[in-house]
Amino acid sequence: MDAEIYSPFTVTTTPYKTVNSQPIPLYVLLPKTLPSGPAPIIIHIHGGFLFAGNALYPDWSTSWSRRYNLEHNAIRISANYRLAPEATGLEILSDIRDLLTWVENNLAGYLKSIGSDATPDLEKVLVYGESAGGYLAIQAGLMRSDLVKAVVACYPMTYLDSPWYAKVGDKHPFGIPTINKEETLDKYLATMDRGKIVTESDPYARMPLAVAALQNGLYPEILGKEDEIYPARVLEKMSGKEKVPFLFTMHGTEDSAVPAEETRRFAQAWEEKFGKGSMVAKFEKGEHGFDGEVEYEAPWLQEGLKAVTKAWIG
């Protein structure tokens, strides 16, 4: 990995699963200051509207998250996963489940195989993601609450069955004009190899597919309509007595890609279900990805991270 921002880490890669003879990779980032012995774990899941991106895309890596990682000498796992429209929502979620299983069962052996003296502390697992990755981080916490102690979900996609994703509308994330659906998404779907999987891409190369799906309300059609795909439906089915990870979510109030009000609504539903102290939600002025410019010392960020650290590390 050539990106200078990752220079404080030793970066290696290995597949965590194979689909249709195609390996799906993850990256293990070990702080160069990492001591021997047990270390906490951060599992990072990238964004990209579920259509695009890759695990180590440097432009989407925030300085605060790297500093937090280094401050706690945590083993970081950044993974790719199958992307839509080749993959359904359930297939994407199965990748996240298999990623968590790999961390649980294979990370220790992998670290030993690359000569590291660090050992993963499976009692201290945090899942962090942005946008689509925030959605998948929440899903990871709900599906494996026995493993995940805390979730950091930055401007997460939550209500993927809301009108924002499910109805035709005048939607222009980042000011992107209306995409010609027939010339982009329809043409792509017509020629798509159904046996091929896509697990990473230049974010901007596939963004027209995602925006066309958004503007035409096709997310439920592409991802599927099973309840498991929609975290709010998962919450609705829970009693509130279950053990769940602590949730820290943040969102820019001027977000043009993912509605901030949906995060506010989801955070309220989480708190109503699991009680006060189960989450912290912060809403600050800014666009999608606003935390890319946030100072690590920002009081609102430190308030959230302090609560995450307590749930994650103790």
Disulfide bonds with the S-S distance in Angstrom:
none
